[in-house]
């Protein structure tokens, strides 16, 4: 991908991410987050990882964001006009984030020039290559992660279950 | 030839094909419903009232869009103006781009270049379709929310719950199809369906996976939110559901999205289960009917027959969905959810398990 396209895409990604944080309306910021996730998927496609891009959209932009929108709509949060944008907590958080960004950027520039450029295998990013890594090289981590997700699902079912004595509402 | 030019021409071709079929379905639905309900239907539009005979199709296709786009575009007070305008496009966009991954013909040779007759020949074609279906929820949710109307919000909440529920069953059924064909590429899936079982029967997907066919077709209809799954718009309960507060061109966009989703469902079913562009017994050398001599068919004629076969199959499944829409009454909400969660999803899981088991055992013993 030409450098120009990359910077254009990266700029739009950062802009929509900024809109997520800065928008006073919670639904608008949720929508901006979806757009950000979408742009990240486009980055994956540009890097040749089509499978990861498809999964990014299915899992994040699709499922998670829909649930997120649900929460926002059912809680019915309204933008609060009285809330000051410059309270001490947000000032400290912004400062910390800025310092972290500068530090990471400094580190990247320090190592960037000497870091070896990995030679990508020919079938990089294809489903077969990814499956080989996931199900052969890192099978234990994969299985442990799926166990973790299973525990979360069981937990959700237990929490959502009505008590036995409770009448049906 | 320039790859950009080929890609652009193919994309435009597919886009216009979907739009044309969607617009055609608008007329087919009005006439088809009239046929089923024993009335004439859509016979009033006549070109300036001067034509002695009624060109129902042409007049309705011209009159309907003109009527819709010249109406007032009304945004209710208290609505979120930006999202209210954005939502129809979010509803229409995923339905239109899904077709990019669906192959409508075999590869052709043109000026020394091999062109696959699919807009984008994706390595992960089937996952791309799942991703676009996942995106189609946004238009519905945001339309209802931005309208600042109770009925619209109820409709969009119903719609999102229904679409997410049926997406699970659809996804599981598609996984069993991935196992059956051993690929994610839709063009490769269609190629696999060109084989013959025992040299007689075309190896189309519905022979291997009848349960997956039932699940995909039903979930696809549920995704397009049409009767019997039209709870999100249920006009006797919710006025018009999530697009209650839409008028004119924006409402037309929602209608077009509905029909584009019908075409999309038909495209998925045809590609996965009914051989896509495959004509039974037609190979590169000619038409090889069982127990008969080879009928030589070559060159462009093969391509034309294959694209024609795809179109006919596609239109048949569009018509089937319209037939179901006008003959089956609407579900109750608990019936809808029970069918999705207690019927389709367990069935899809069992089907997936059996498919995996059979493939594993076949691999062991061969």
Contacts between the chains, C-beta under 8 A, distances in Angstrom:
chain1	res1	chain2	res2	distance
A	25	B	80	7.8
A	27	B	80	7.5
A	27	B	83	7.3
A	27	B	142	7.9
A	27	B	145	6.5
A	28	B	83	7.7
A	31	B	83	7.3
A	31	B	142	7.4
A	34	B	138	7.2
A	50	B	122	6.6
A	50	B	123	5.4
A	50	B	124	4.9
A	51	B	123	7.5
A	51	B	124	5.2
A	51	B	127	7.0
A	51	B	184	8.0
A	54	B	124	4.9
A	54	B	127	3.9
A	54	B	128	5.7
A	54	B	130	7.5
A	54	B	131	5.2
A	55	B	127	7.1
A	57	B	131	4.0
A	57	B	134	6.7
A	57	B	135	7.0
A	58	B	127	6.8
A	58	B	130	5.6
A	58	B	131	4.9
A	58	B	134	5.3
A	61	B	131	7.9
A	61	B	134	7.2
A	61	B	135	6.8
A	62	B	131	6.7
A	62	B	134	2.8
A	62	B	135	6.4
A	62	B	137	7.4
A	63	B	134	6.8
A	63	B	164	7.4
A	65	B	138	8.0
A	66	B	137	5.3
A	66	B	138	7.8
A	66	B	141	7.0
A	66	B	160	6.1
A	66	B	164	6.1
A	69	B	141	5.6
A	69	B	145	7.8
A	69	B	160	7.8
A	70	B	157	7.9
A	70	B	160	7.1
A	73	B	141	7.8
A	73	B	145	5.8
A	73	B	153	7.5
A	73	B	157	7.6
A	126	B	123	6.1
A	127	B	123	6.8
A	127	B	124	6.5
A	127	B	184	5.8
